[in-house]
Every structure is written in C-alpha cells, then in structure tokens.
C-alpha cells in the first residue's frame, strides 16, 4: 500500500492514505491497464513496445512486489517491471495454452498450468527461463486448471478436473522437489470436477470449488482430508475462490447478463452468511483482494454482453456492497478479465512497548520505548518503519531504517496516561503495511 499525503488546510490535517497498484489484463486489445486503489482511476497502460502481449490469460506479481508476469495464452510470459510499468523481457515456454500461474512465496519459482492440459511447467525466476515440468510421480494428473500454494511454500494443491466419467481429484505437490506426493483423502466422495481453489492465509485450510456439483469442499491441510462440504442453492458454475483472514469469497459465474453472485463464507461457521450481487457488475471470471482485505476488485469482461463495455467493479468488503467502478477516462478496458494487485509489505512482528522514568535534578522525563522485530522475509522488503501515535497515522513519532536497531523512544509523555502506538513497514515504493499497535501506560515520575 502506498502512502499519499493530502495537503493540509486550515480545517484539515494531513492524512496517511493506503494504496495498492493494480494491473488489469485486456484480452481483446492485448494491453494491460494500470490504476491505484486510492484514485481508482486508470493512469495508463503498461509500456509494451515490442507487442509481447498476446491473448492475456493470467497475471501474477512477485512476492517482493517488484515484477509482474503476464501469461499469454499462445505460450509466452511477458515480464513487467513494476517501478516503470514497462515490459522488460519475455519468457518462452513449450506450452501452447497458458491458463493460470502461481509463484512460490520465496519468489524463486513460477508454476504455469496450461488449459486443462499437462504437463505443468516450471519457470526459474532468477534465470527467467523454463527449467522443466512437475513430476506426476505415478499419480493421475490429466486436466488441471488451478493450483494454490501454502503460505510457508512447502506444498501446493492442484485441482485436477478429471476426464469424462472421472470425478477428478486434488493432488498434493512437494514444492521443493516439484513432485506430486499424494492425493487429498475424500472419505465421502464429495470431490466432483474440482476447479478453483484457495488456501487460507493461516495455511490451515484449502477451499475447493466443485464445478460439476456446485459445492465447496474444505480440506484440512494438517491431515489432507476433506472435512466439510458447503452447499448453497445459488452456487452455480464456481469459477473463482478467494480468501481473507476470516472469510472466503466464492464467485458463481452464472449465465452472462444475469449477474455473477459472490457468496461470502464465514470461516468459523463454515456457512454462507451473505450474498453480493450487483446489476452493473457482471460477466467476471476473477476476483482480487487488497492486502488489508478491505476491498475487492472484479474485472468485468463484457457486462450484459455489451462489447467495448468492460469495467472494473469495486466492492467494499466491510459492508459487502458495491462501492463504485474504476474510472477509465482513456477507455483502455477492452475484454478485461484478469487482475493482479501489487502486495504490500508484511507488518512488523513482536511489537512491544514499555515506559521508563528518567529523573533529573530539576525535572523528569517519562519515556515510552517501542521495539519490534522485522517483517516476514517473504513479502516486499521494507526499507524503514514508521511509528505513529494515532490510528489515522498523522501524528508521527519517528522513522527507523530497517538496517538499524528496531526501536524508537517517545520522550516527555504525560504522566499516568495510556498511549497507543502504530508501527508500519514501508518499502522502496512507499507502500506501507497494515499497522500493528501497542499500548503503553506512563508512570508517575
């Protein structure tokens, strides 16, 4: 999330606003549009001077937030430099129908799934080259479309739709060896045409959409067993599933012109508790959530089958209602169907605080001391940390370089008062993490 400072007037003080950069793949005109989540207005197109984009089918962003990868259905992958929004290279693969991609949390490997076909391709990120295929290792792997990788990067789950007469399966892959090592156990035979799937941020569960039965299964990652099955009368053609820390979102891609339906599942109760459906948001394949899980974006290919009328809907996930549409004054959207959001740095960890009282001959100084540990090494790396005294992140205590001791002192605090501090990580693009708070009560000096 990028920090933007609004100009202070007599009535208003500076406010720190969070924003992410978003990329939209336009299938019909082979372009990628760019906007940010504060203005929600397209700023332009990715510079692709060599016309490498060709039938854009998927976009992923590297965990460090520096590079974007665009899967061209025809077999190549375009590389985007996030800082300049420019295509800097192309990866050639032996594939002929690139469908979806996943990048490992450590940013070292990119897996490419073809359109219901094998093999699954492996790209080495460092060399930007094809290095081999996923080893089925004797297991049946026929018609894959999507995979999801656990947050620790150890395992991947692959949804294999199955051939005619075959209900399909969910396979487990060891990421270190690129080998299939087993199948998810399904004691009640609930898996039927597995298609979209997602792992929860805590890495404990995988939600898989059964395309043929319009149900959602829940896989316990610890045991690799399907433990629950969710049904709903309005589940229909489940095309995409996304997860926040508390909820799961299921996209029912019903007949175009009758509106997609997003079902909201509570992870604790494992039930659908809300349905999002908006007349002007239709014909979308994929959903994308911002890093703070407050907003969802859905690129609509051709709502109501109106050609040249692609749009991107904005859904407020705190109210589960349509917030509006991304503005596209240059009319760049055309067959907009895929989306990727640049990740924010992970939050600081182990944030603690305490108060000390320094006594002098004629005065005293009540000092609040805040310390923390670095953010996760798997996300965009912060170059500094900022500490604020208020939830709106306007009252800055100070900034500490990520290379220094992660500690800051706030002097001359009032006696017998509780202060709440908010620590945010900041990367080289001024993207900031979700704040982490700590409360400190001062002593009587």
GIZIQUI-V524547 format. One record per pair of residues at least 24 apart in sequence whose C-alpha atoms are under 10 Angstrom apart, sorted by the first residue. I is the first residue (numbers start at 1). J is the second residue. D is the distance in whole Angstrom. If there is no record, write none. Layout:
BEGIN
I/J/D + I/J/D
END
This chain:
BEGIN
1/36/9 + 1/37/9 + 1/38/10 + 1/290/9 + 1/291/8 + 1/292/9 + 1/341/10 + 1/342/8 + 1/343/7 + 1/344/5 + 1/345/8 + 1/426/9 + 1/427/9 + 1/429/9 + 1/430/8 + 1/431/4 + 1/432/5 + 1/433/6 + 1/434/8 + 2/36/9 + 2/37/9 + 2/38/9 + 2/344/8 + 2/426/8 + 2/427/9 + 2/428/10 + 2/429/7 + 2/430/5 + 2/431/4 + 2/432/6 + 2/433/9 + 3/38/10 + 3/426/9 + 3/429/9 + 3/430/6 + 3/431/6 + 3/432/7 + 3/433/10 + 4/38/9 + 4/430/9 + 4/431/9 + 5/394/9 + 13/394/8 + 13/395/10 + 14/392/9 + 14/393/9 + 14/394/6 + 14/395/9 + 15/392/7 + 15/393/7 + 15/394/6 + 15/395/9 + 16/392/7 + 16/393/6 + 16/394/6 + 16/395/10 + 17/392/9 + 17/393/9 + 17/394/10 + 17/432/10 + 18/292/9 + 18/344/10 + 18/430/10 + 18/431/8 + 18/432/7 + 18/433/9 + 18/434/9 + 19/290/9 + 19/291/10 + 19/342/10 + 19/344/9 + 19/430/10 + 19/431/7 + 19/432/8 + 20/290/7 + 20/291/8 + 20/341/7 + 20/342/6 + 20/343/7 + 20/344/7 + 20/431/7 + 20/432/9 + 21/65/10 + 21/82/9 + 21/290/10 + 21/340/9 + 21/341/6 + 21/342/6 + 21/343/8 + 21/344/10 + 21/431/9 + 22/61/10 + 22/288/9 + 22/290/9 + 22/297/9 + 22/339/7 + 22/340/6 + 22/341/5 + 22/342/6 + 22/343/10 + 23/59/8 + 23/60/9 + 23/61/9 + 23/68/9 + 23/82/10 + 23/85/10 + 23/338/8 + 23/339/6 + 23/340/5 + 23/341/6 + 23/342/8 + 24/56/10 + 24/58/10 + 24/59/8 + 24/298/10 + 24/299/7 + 24/312/9 + 24/332/10 + 24/333/8 + 24/334/10 + 24/335/10 + 24/336/6 + 24/337/7 + 24/338/6 + 24/339/5 + 24/340/7 + 24/341/9 + 25/53/9 + 25/55/9 + 25/56/6 + 25/57/8 + 25/58/7 + 25/59/7 + 25/70/8 + 25/71/10 + 25/299/9 + 25/333/8 + 25/334/9 + 25/335/8 + 25/336/6 + 25/337/6 + 25/338/5 + 25/339/6 + 25/340/9 + 26/53/10 + 26/54/10 + 26/55/8 + 26/56/7 + 26/57/9 + 26/299/9 + 26/301/8 + 26/310/9 + 26/332/8 + 26/333/6 + 26/334/5 + 26/335/5 + 26/336/4 + 26/337/6 + 26/338/7 + 26/339/9 + 27/53/9 + 27/54/8 + 27/55/5 + 27/56/5 + 27/57/7 + 27/58/10 + 27/72/9 + 27/73/10 + 27/301/9 + 27/333/9 + 27/334/7 + 27/335/5 + 27/336/6 + 27/337/7 + 27/338/8 + 28/54/9 + 28/55/7 + 28/56/9 + 28/301/9 + 28/307/10 + 28/308/9 + 28/333/9 + 28/334/6 + 28/335/5 + 28/336/8 + 28/337/10 + 29/53/9 + 29/54/9 + 29/55/8 + 29/56/9 + 29/332/9 + 29/333/9 + 29/334/6 + 29/335/7 + 29/336/9 + 30/54/6 + 30/55/6 + 30/56/6 + 30/72/9 + 30/334/9 + 30/335/9 + 30/336/10 + 31/55/9 + 31/56/8 + 31/332/8 + 31/333/9 + 31/334/9 + 31/335/10 + 31/336/9 + 32/56/9 + 32/59/10 + 32/70/9 + 32/85/10 + 32/332/8 + 32/333/9 + 32/334/10 + 32/336/9 + 32/338/9 + 32/339/9 + 33/85/10 + 33/328/9 + 33/331/10 + 33/332/6 + 33/333/7 + 33/334/10 + 33/336/9 + 33/339/10 + 34/85/8 + 34/328/10 + 34/332/9 + 34/341/10 + 35/326/8 + 35/327/9 + 35/328/9 + 35/341/10 + 36/326/9 + 36/341/9 + 36/342/10 + 37/290/9 + 37/295/9 + 37/297/9 + 37/314/9 + 37/326/9 + 37/341/9 + 39/326/9 + 39/327/9 + 40/312/10 + 40/314/9 + 40/324/9 + 40/325/8 + 40/326/5 + 40/327/6 + 40/328/9 + 41/325/9 + 41/326/6 + 41/327/5 + 41/328/6 + 41/329/8 + 41/330/10 + 42/326/7 + 42/327/6 + 42/328/5 + 42/329/7 + 42/330/8 + 42/331/9 + 42/332/8 + 42/333/9 + 43/327/10 + 43/328/8 + 43/329/9 + 43/330/9 + 43/332/10 + 44/85/9 + 44/328/9 + 44/329/10 + 44/330/8 + 44/331/10 + 44/332/8 + 45/85/8 + 45/86/9 + 45/330/10 + 45/332/8 + 45/333/10 + 46/80/8 + 46/81/9 + 46/82/9 + 46/84/8 + 46/85/5 + 46/86/5 + 46/87/7 + 47/80/9 + 47/81/10 + 47/84/9 + 47/85/6 + 47/86/5 + 47/87/6 + 47/88/9 + 48/78/9 + 48/79/10 + 48/80/9 + 48/85/9 + 48/86/6 + 48/87/5 + 48/88/8 + 48/89/10 + 49/86/8 + 49/87/8 + 49/88/10 + 50/87/8 + 50/88/10 + 50/89/9 + 50/90/10 + 51/78/10 + 51/87/9 + 52/76/8 + 52/77/8 + 52/78/6 + 52/79/9 + 52/87/8 + 52/89/9 + 52/90/7 + 53/77/8 + 53/78/7 + 53/79/10 + 53/87/9 + 53/90/10 + 54/78/9 + 55/97/10 + 55/98/10 + 56/98/9 + 56/99/9 + 56/335/10 + 56/336/9 + 56/337/9 + 56/338/8 + 57/97/9 + 57/98/7 + 57/99/6 + 57/100/7 + 57/101/9 + 57/115/10 + 57/337/8 + 57/338/7 + 57/339/10 + 58/98/8 + 58/99/7 + 58/100/6 + 58/101/7 + 58/102/10 + 58/112/10 + 58/286/10 + 58/337/9 + 58/338/6 + 58/339/7 + 58/340/9 + 59/99/10 + 59/100/8 + 59/101/7 + 59/102/9 + 59/338/7 + 59/339/6 + 59/340/6 + 59/341/9 + 60/100/9 + 60/101/7 + 60/102/7 + 60/103/7 + 60/110/9 + 60/338/10 + 60/339/8 + 60/340/6 + 60/341/8 + 60/342/9 + 61/102/9 + 61/103/8 + 61/107/9 + 61/340/7 + 61/341/7 + 61/342/6 + 61/343/8 + 62/102/10 + 62/103/7 + 62/104/9 + 62/105/8 + 62/106/9 + 62/107/6 + 62/108/9 + 62/109/10 + 62/110/9 + 62/125/9 + 62/342/8 + 62/343/8 + 62/378/10 + 62/379/9 + 62/380/9 + 63/103/8 + 63/104/8 + 63/105/6 + 63/106/7 + 63/107/6 + 63/108/10 + 63/342/8 + 63/343/7 + 63/344/9 + 63/345/9 + 63/377/10 + 63/378/6 + 63/379/5 + 63/380/6 + 63/381/9 + 64/105/9 + 64/106/9 + 64/107/7 + 64/342/9 + 64/343/8 + 64/344/9 + 64/345/8 + 64/377/9 + 64/378/7 + 64/379/5 + 64/380/4 + 64/381/6 + 64/382/10 + 64/427/10 + 65/107/10 + 65/341/9 + 65/342/6 + 65/343/6 + 65/344/7 + 65/345/9 + 65/379/7 + 65/380/5 + 65/381/9 + 65/427/9 + 65/429/9 + 65/431/10 + 66/342/8 + 66/343/10 + 66/380/8 + 66/428/10 + 66/429/9 + 67/342/9 + 68/340/9 + 68/341/10 + 68/342/8 + 69/101/9 + 69/102/10 + 69/103/9 + 69/110/9 + 69/340/10 + 70/98/10 + 70/100/10 + 70/101/9 + 70/338/10 + 70/340/10 + 71/97/9 + 71/98/6 + 71/99/7 + 71/100/7 + 71/101/8 + 71/112/8 + 71/113/10 + 72/96/9 + 72/97/8 + 72/98/6 + 72/99/8 + 72/100/10 + 73/97/5 + 73/98/4 + 73/99/6 + 73/100/9 + 73/114/8 + 73/115/9 + 74/98/7 + 74/99/10 + 75/99/10 + 75/114/9 + 77/112/10 + 77/123/10 + 77/128/10 + 77/129/10 + 79/128/9 + 82/342/8 + 82/429/10 + 83/428/10 + 83/429/8 + 89/128/9 + 90/128/8 + 90/129/9 + 91/123/9 + 91/125/10 + 91/127/10 + 91/128/6 + 91/129/6 + 91/130/7 + 92/123/10 + 92/128/9 + 92/129/7 + 92/130/7 + 93/121/8 + 93/122/9 + 93/123/8 + 93/129/8 + 93/130/6 + 93/131/9 + 93/132/10 + 94/119/10 + 94/121/8 + 94/130/8 + 94/132/10 + 95/119/9 + 95/120/9 + 95/121/8 + 98/145/10 + 99/144/10 + 99/145/7 + 99/146/8 + 100/144/10 + 100/145/7 + 100/146/6 + 100/147/8 + 101/145/9 + 101/146/8 + 101/147/8 + 101/148/9 + 102/146/9 + 102/147/7 + 102/148/7 + 102/149/8 + 102/156/10 + 103/148/9 + 103/149/8 + 103/153/10 + 104/148/10 + 104/149/7 + 104/150/9 + 104/151/9 + 104/152/9 + 104/153/6 + 104/154/9 + 104/155/10 + 104/156/9 + 104/175/8 + 104/378/9 + 105/149/8 + 105/150/8 + 105/151/7 + 105/152/7 + 105/153/6 + 105/154/9 + 105/377/10 + 105/378/6 + 105/379/8 + 106/151/10 + 106/152/9 + 106/153/7 + 106/377/8 + 106/378/5 + 106/379/8 + 107/153/10 + 107/378/8 + 107/379/9 + 109/175/9 + 109/176/10 + 111/147/9 + 111/178/10 + 112/145/10 + 112/146/9 + 112/147/9 + 113/143/10 + 113/144/7 + 113/145/6 + 113/146/7 + 113/147/8 + 113/158/10 + 114/143/9 + 114/144/8 + 114/145/7 + 114/146/9 + 115/143/8 + 115/144/8 + 115/145/6 + 115/146/9 + 116/142/7 + 116/143/4 + 116/144/5 + 116/145/5 + 116/146/9 + 116/160/8 + 116/161/8 + 116/162/9 + 116/163/10 + 116/195/10 + 117/141/9 + 117/142/6 + 117/143/5 + 117/144/6 + 117/145/8 + 117/160/10 + 118/142/6 + 118/143/7 + 118/144/7 + 118/145/10 + 119/143/10 + 119/144/9 + 120/144/8 + 120/145/10 + 120/178/10 + 122/178/8 + 132/178/9 + 133/178/8 + 133/179/9 + 134/173/9 + 134/174/10 + 134/175/9 + 134/177/9 + 134/178/5 + 134/179/6 + 134/180/8 + 135/173/9 + 135/174/10 + 135/177/9 + 135/178/6 + 135/179/5 + 135/180/6 + 135/181/9 + 136/171/9 + 136/173/9 + 136/178/9 + 136/179/6 + 136/180/5 + 136/181/8 + 136/182/10 + 137/173/10 + 137/178/10 + 137/179/6 + 137/180/6 + 137/181/7 + 137/182/9 + 138/179/10 + 138/180/8 + 138/181/9 + 138/182/10 + 139/171/8 + 139/179/10 + 139/180/7 + 139/181/8 + 139/182/8 + 139/183/8 + 140/168/9 + 140/169/9 + 140/171/9 + 140/180/10 + 140/183/10 + 141/168/9 + 141/169/9 + 141/170/9 + 141/171/8 + 141/180/9 + 142/168/9 + 142/169/10 + 143/168/8 + 143/169/10 + 143/193/10 + 143/194/10 + 143/195/10 + 144/168/9 + 144/169/10 + 144/170/9 + 144/171/10 + 144/194/9 + 144/195/8 + 145/194/9 + 145/195/6 + 145/196/8 + 145/197/10 + 146/194/9 + 146/195/7 + 146/196/6 + 146/197/7 + 146/198/9 + 146/240/10 + 147/171/9 + 147/172/10 + 147/173/10 + 147/195/9 + 147/196/8 + 147/197/7 + 147/198/8 + 147/199/10 + 148/172/10 + 148/196/9 + 148/197/7 + 148/198/6 + 148/199/6 + 148/200/10 + 148/206/8 + 148/207/10 + 148/208/10 + 149/173/9 + 149/174/10 + 149/175/8 + 149/198/8 + 149/199/7 + 149/200/10 + 149/203/9 + 149/206/10 + 150/175/10 + 150/198/9 + 150/199/6 + 150/200/8 + 150/201/8 + 150/202/9 + 150/203/6 + 150/204/9 + 150/205/9 + 150/206/9 + 150/221/9 + 151/199/8 + 151/200/8 + 151/201/7 + 151/202/7 + 151/203/6 + 151/204/10 + 151/378/9 + 152/201/10 + 152/202/9 + 152/203/8 + 152/378/9 + 153/203/10 + 153/378/10 + 155/179/10 + 155/180/10 + 155/181/10 + 155/221/10 + 156/180/9 + 156/199/9 + 157/182/10 + 157/183/9 + 157/184/9 + 157/197/8 + 157/198/9 + 157/199/9 + 157/206/8 + 157/208/10 + 157/219/10 + 157/221/10 + 157/224/10 + 158/183/9 + 158/184/10 + 158/194/9 + 158/195/9 + 158/196/9 + 158/197/8 + 158/208/10 + 159/191/10 + 159/193/8 + 159/194/5 + 159/195/6 + 159/196/7 + 159/197/7 + 159/208/8 + 159/209/9 + 159/210/9 + 160/192/10 + 160/193/8 + 160/194/6 + 160/195/7 + 160/196/10 + 161/191/9 + 161/192/8 + 161/193/5 + 161/194/5 + 161/195/6 + 161/196/10 + 161/210/9 + 161/211/8 + 161/212/9 + 162/192/9 + 162/193/6 + 162/194/8 + 162/195/10 + 163/193/9 + 164/193/10 + 166/192/8 + 166/193/8 + 167/191/7 + 167/192/5 + 167/193/5 + 167/194/8 + 167/210/9 + 167/212/9 + 168/192/6 + 168/193/5 + 168/194/6 + 168/195/9 + 168/210/10 + 169/193/8 + 169/194/7 + 169/195/10 + 170/194/7 + 170/195/9 + 170/197/10 + 170/208/9 + 170/219/10 + 170/224/10 + 170/226/10 + 171/224/10 + 172/224/8 + 182/224/9 + 183/224/8 + 183/225/9 + 184/219/8 + 184/220/9 + 184/221/9 + 184/223/9 + 184/224/5 + 184/225/6 + 184/226/7 + 185/219/9 + 185/220/10 + 185/223/9 + 185/224/6 + 185/225/5 + 185/226/6 + 185/227/9 + 186/217/10 + 186/219/9 + 186/224/9 + 186/225/6 + 186/226/5 + 186/227/8 + 186/228/10 + 187/225/8 + 187/226/7 + 187/227/9 + 188/226/8 + 188/227/9 + 188/228/10 + 188/229/10 + 189/226/9 + 190/215/8 + 190/216/9 + 190/217/7 + 190/226/8 + 190/227/10 + 190/228/9 + 190/229/7 + 191/215/9 + 191/216/9 + 191/217/7 + 191/226/9 + 191/229/9 + 192/217/10 + 194/238/10 + 195/237/10 + 195/238/8 + 195/239/7 + 195/240/8 + 195/241/10 + 196/238/7 + 196/239/6 + 196/240/5 + 196/241/6 + 196/242/9 + 196/250/9 + 196/251/10 + 197/238/10 + 197/239/9 + 197/240/7 + 197/241/6 + 197/242/8 + 197/243/10 + 197/250/10 + 198/240/9 + 198/241/6 + 198/242/6 + 198/243/7 + 198/248/9 + 198/249/10 + 199/241/9 + 199/242/8 + 199/243/7 + 199/244/10 + 199/248/10 + 200/242/8 + 200/243/6 + 200/244/7 + 200/245/7 + 200/246/9 + 200/247/9 + 200/248/8 + 200/267/9 + 201/243/7 + 201/244/7 + 201/245/6 + 201/246/9 + 202/244/10 + 202/245/7 + 202/246/10 + 205/267/9 + 206/243/9 + 207/241/8 + 207/242/9 + 207/243/9 + 207/248/8 + 207/249/10 + 207/250/9 + 208/238/9 + 208/240/9 + 208/241/8 + 208/250/10 + 209/235/10 + 209/237/9 + 209/238/6 + 209/239/8 + 209/240/8 + 209/241/7 + 209/250/8 + 209/251/10 + 209/252/10 + 210/235/10 + 210/236/10 + 210/237/9 + 210/238/7 + 210/239/9 + 211/235/10 + 211/236/8 + 211/237/6 + 211/238/6 + 211/239/8 + 211/252/10 + 212/236/9 + 212/237/8 + 212/238/9 + 213/237/9 + 213/238/9 + 214/238/6 + 214/252/9 + 216/241/9 + 216/250/9 + 218/267/10 + 218/270/9 + 228/270/8 + 229/270/9 + 229/271/10 + 230/265/9 + 230/270/7 + 230/271/7 + 230/272/8 + 231/271/8 + 231/272/8 + 232/263/9 + 232/271/9 + 232/272/7 + 234/261/8 + 234/262/10 + 234/263/8 + 234/275/9 + 235/261/8 + 235/262/9 + 235/263/8 + 236/260/9 + 236/261/9 + 238/262/10 + 238/285/9 + 239/284/9 + 239/285/6 + 239/286/8 + 239/287/10 + 240/284/10 + 240/285/7 + 240/286/6 + 240/287/7 + 240/288/10 + 241/286/8 + 241/287/8 + 241/288/10 + 242/286/9 + 242/287/7 + 242/288/7 + 242/289/8 + 242/296/10 + 243/267/9 + 243/288/10 + 243/289/8 + 243/293/9 + 244/289/8 + 244/290/9 + 244/291/9 + 244/292/9 + 244/293/6 + 244/294/9 + 244/317/10 + 245/292/9 + 245/293/8 + 246/293/9 + 247/271/10 + 247/272/10 + 247/273/10 + 247/293/9 + 247/317/10 + 248/272/9 + 249/274/10 + 249/275/9 + 249/276/10 + 249/287/9 + 249/289/10 + 249/296/10 + 250/275/10 + 250/276/10 + 250/287/9 + 251/276/10 + 251/284/9 + 251/285/8 + 251/286/8 + 251/287/8 + 252/284/9 + 252/285/9 + 253/282/9 + 253/283/7 + 253/284/7 + 253/285/7 + 253/286/10 + 254/282/9 + 254/283/8 + 254/284/10 + 255/282/9 + 255/283/8 + 255/304/10 + 256/282/7 + 256/283/5 + 256/284/9 + 256/301/10 + 256/302/8 + 256/303/7 + 256/304/6 + 256/305/7 + 257/281/10 + 257/282/7 + 257/283/7 + 257/302/9 + 257/303/7 + 257/304/4 + 257/305/7 + 257/306/9 + 258/282/7 + 258/283/9 + 258/303/9 + 258/304/8 + 259/283/7 + 259/284/9 + 259/303/8 + 259/304/8 + 260/284/7 + 260/285/9 + 260/300/10 + 260/303/10 + 262/287/9 + 262/320/10 + 264/317/10 + 264/320/9 + 274/320/8 + 275/320/8 + 275/321/10 + 276/315/9 + 276/317/10 + 276/320/6 + 276/321/7 + 276/322/8 + 277/320/10 + 277/321/8 + 277/322/9 + 278/313/9 + 278/315/10 + 278/321/8 + 278/322/7 + 279/303/9 + 279/304/9 + 279/322/10 + 280/304/9 + 280/311/9 + 280/313/8 + 280/322/9 + 280/324/10 + 280/325/9 + 281/310/10 + 281/311/8 + 281/312/8 + 281/313/6 + 281/314/9 + 281/315/10 + 281/322/9 + 281/324/10 + 281/325/9 + 282/310/10 + 282/311/9 + 282/312/10 + 282/313/9 + 283/310/9 + 283/311/10 + 283/336/10 + 283/337/9 + 284/310/10 + 284/311/10 + 284/312/9 + 284/313/9 + 284/336/9 + 284/337/6 + 284/338/9 + 285/336/10 + 285/337/6 + 285/338/7 + 285/339/10 + 286/337/7 + 286/338/6 + 286/339/7 + 286/340/10 + 287/313/10 + 287/337/10 + 287/338/8 + 287/339/7 + 287/340/9 + 288/338/9 + 288/339/7 + 288/340/7 + 288/341/7 + 289/315/9 + 289/317/9 + 289/340/9 + 289/341/8 + 289/343/10 + 290/317/10 + 290/340/10 + 290/341/7 + 290/342/9 + 290/343/8 + 290/344/9 + 291/341/8 + 291/342/9 + 291/343/6 + 291/344/6 + 291/345/9 + 291/346/9 + 291/433/8 + 291/434/8 + 292/343/10 + 292/344/9 + 292/433/8 + 292/434/6 + 292/435/10 + 293/317/7 + 293/318/9 + 294/318/6 + 294/319/9 + 294/320/10 + 295/319/10 + 295/320/9 + 295/322/10 + 295/323/9 + 296/320/9 + 296/322/9 + 296/323/10 + 297/322/10 + 297/325/9 + 297/326/9 + 297/339/8 + 297/340/9 + 297/341/9 + 298/325/10 + 298/326/10 + 298/336/9 + 298/337/8 + 298/338/9 + 298/339/8 + 299/325/10 + 299/326/9 + 299/333/9 + 299/335/9 + 299/336/6 + 299/337/5 + 299/338/7 + 299/339/7 + 300/333/9 + 300/334/9 + 300/335/8 + 300/336/6 + 300/337/6 + 300/338/9 + 301/333/9 + 301/334/7 + 301/335/5 + 301/336/5 + 301/337/5 + 301/338/9 + 302/333/10 + 302/334/8 + 302/335/6 + 302/336/8 + 302/337/9 + 303/335/10 + 307/334/8 + 307/335/8 + 308/332/10 + 308/333/8 + 308/334/6 + 308/335/7 + 308/336/10 + 309/333/8 + 309/334/7 + 309/335/8 + 309/336/9 + 310/334/5 + 310/335/6 + 310/336/6 + 310/337/9 + 311/335/9 + 311/336/7 + 311/337/9 + 312/336/8 + 312/337/9 + 312/339/10 + 342/380/9 + 342/431/9 + 343/379/7 + 343/380/7 + 343/431/9 + 343/432/10 + 343/433/9 + 344/379/7 + 344/380/6 + 344/381/9 + 344/382/9 + 344/425/9 + 344/426/9 + 344/427/8 + 344/429/10 + 344/430/10 + 344/431/6 + 344/432/6 + 344/433/6 + 344/434/8 + 345/375/7 + 345/376/8 + 345/377/9 + 345/378/9 + 345/379/6 + 345/380/5 + 345/381/6 + 345/382/6 + 345/383/10 + 345/424/9 + 345/425/6 + 345/426/7 + 345/427/7 + 345/430/10 + 345/431/7 + 345/432/6 + 345/433/5 + 345/434/8 + 346/374/9 + 346/375/5 + 346/376/6 + 346/377/8 + 346/378/8 + 346/379/6 + 346/380/7 + 346/381/8 + 346/382/8 + 346/424/9 + 346/425/7 + 346/426/9 + 346/427/10 + 346/432/8 + 346/433/6 + 346/434/7 + 346/435/10 + 347/373/10 + 347/374/8 + 347/375/5 + 347/376/8 + 347/379/10 + 347/382/9 + 347/385/10 + 347/423/8 + 347/424/6 + 347/425/6 + 347/426/9 + 347/432/8 + 347/433/5 + 347/434/6 + 347/435/7 + 347/436/7 + 348/372/7 + 348/373/6 + 348/374/5 + 348/375/5 + 348/376/8 + 348/382/10 + 348/385/8 + 348/406/10 + 348/423/7 + 348/424/7 + 348/425/6 + 348/433/8 + 348/434/9 + 348/435/8 + 348/436/7 + 348/437/10 + 349/373/5 + 349/374/6 + 349/375/6 + 349/376/8 + 349/423/10 + 349/436/8 + 350/374/8 + 350/375/9 + 350/436/9 + 350/438/10 + 351/406/10 + 351/407/10 + 351/421/10 + 351/422/9 + 351/423/8 + 351/436/7 + 351/437/7 + 351/438/7 + 352/407/10 + 352/421/10 + 352/437/9 + 352/438/6 + 352/439/8 + 352/440/9 + 353/407/9 + 353/408/10 + 353/409/10 + 353/420/10 + 353/421/9 + 353/437/10 + 353/438/7 + 353/439/7 + 353/440/6 + 353/441/9 + 354/409/10 + 354/438/9 + 354/439/9 + 354/440/6 + 354/441/8 + 354/442/8 + 354/443/10 + 355/409/9 + 355/410/9 + 355/411/10 + 355/413/9 + 355/440/7 + 355/441/7 + 355/442/6 + 355/443/7 + 356/411/10 + 356/442/8 + 356/443/7 + 356/444/10 + 356/445/9 + 357/411/10 + 357/412/10 + 357/413/10 + 357/415/10 + 357/442/8 + 357/443/7 + 357/444/8 + 357/445/6 + 358/411/10 + 358/412/10 + 358/445/8 + 359/445/7 + 363/445/9 + 364/412/8 + 364/444/10 + 364/445/6 + 365/410/10 + 365/411/7 + 365/412/5 + 365/413/7 + 365/414/9 + 365/415/10 + 365/445/8 + 366/410/8 + 366/411/6 + 366/412/5 + 366/413/5 + 366/414/7 + 366/415/7 + 366/416/10 + 366/442/7 + 366/443/7 + 366/444/8 + 366/445/7 + 367/409/6 + 367/410/6 + 367/411/4 + 367/412/6 + 367/413/6 + 367/414/9 + 367/415/10 + 367/442/8 + 367/443/9 + 368/408/8 + 368/409/6 + 368/410/5 + 368/411/7 + 368/412/9 + 368/413/7 + 368/419/9 + 368/421/10 + 368/439/10 + 368/440/7 + 368/441/8 + 368/442/7 + 368/443/10 + 369/407/7 + 369/408/6 + 369/409/5 + 369/410/6 + 369/411/9 + 369/440/9 + 370/406/8 + 370/407/6 + 370/408/5 + 370/409/6 + 370/410/8 + 370/421/8 + 370/422/10 + 370/423/9 + 370/438/8 + 370/439/10 + 370/440/9 + 371/405/9 + 371/406/6 + 371/407/4 + 371/408/6 + 371/409/9 + 371/423/9 + 371/438/10 + 372/405/9 + 372/406/6 + 372/407/7 + 372/408/9 + 372/423/9 + 372/436/10 + 373/402/10 + 373/405/9 + 373/406/7 + 373/407/9 + 374/402/8 + 374/403/10 + 374/406/8 + 374/425/9 + 375/402/10 + 375/424/10 + 375/425/7 + 375/433/9 + 380/425/10 + 380/426/9 + 380/427/7 + 380/428/9 + 380/429/10 + 380/431/9 + 380/432/10 + 380/433/10 + 381/425/9 + 381/426/8 + 381/427/6 + 381/428/8 + 382/424/9 + 382/425/6 + 382/426/5 + 382/427/4 + 382/428/7 + 382/429/9 + 382/430/9 + 382/431/9 + 382/432/8 + 382/433/9 + 383/425/8 + 383/426/6 + 383/427/5 + 383/428/6 + 383/429/9 + 383/430/9 + 384/424/9 + 384/425/6 + 384/426/5 + 384/427/7 + 384/428/9 + 384/430/10 + 384/432/10 + 385/423/7 + 385/424/6 + 385/425/5 + 385/426/6 + 385/427/9 + 385/432/9 + 385/433/9 + 386/422/8 + 386/423/6 + 386/424/5 + 386/425/7 + 386/426/7 + 386/432/9 + 386/435/10 + 387/421/7 + 387/422/6 + 387/423/5 + 387/424/7 + 387/425/9 + 387/435/9 + 387/436/10 + 387/437/9 + 388/420/9 + 388/421/6 + 388/422/5 + 388/423/7 + 388/424/8 + 388/435/9 + 388/437/9 + 389/419/7 + 389/420/6 + 389/421/5 + 389/422/6 + 389/423/9 + 389/437/9 + 389/438/10 + 389/439/10 + 390/419/9 + 390/420/7 + 390/421/7 + 390/422/7 + 390/437/10 + 391/420/8 + 391/421/8 + 391/422/7 + 391/435/8 + 391/436/10 + 391/437/9 + 392/422/9 + 392/435/10 + 393/421/9 + 393/422/7 + 393/423/9 + 393/424/9 + 393/435/9 + 395/421/10 + 395/422/10 + 396/421/10 + 396/422/9 + 397/421/9 + 397/422/10 + 397/423/10 + 399/423/10 + 399/424/10 + 399/425/10 + 399/426/10 + 400/425/10 + 401/425/10 + 401/426/10 + 402/426/9 + 402/427/10 + 413/441/10 + 413/442/7 + 413/443/9 + 414/441/10 + 414/442/7 + 414/443/9 + 414/444/9 + 414/445/10 + 415/441/8 + 415/442/5 + 415/443/6 + 415/444/5 + 415/445/7 + 416/441/6 + 416/442/5 + 416/443/5 + 416/444/6 + 416/445/9 + 417/441/5 + 417/442/5 + 417/443/8 + 417/444/9 + 418/442/6 + 418/443/10
END
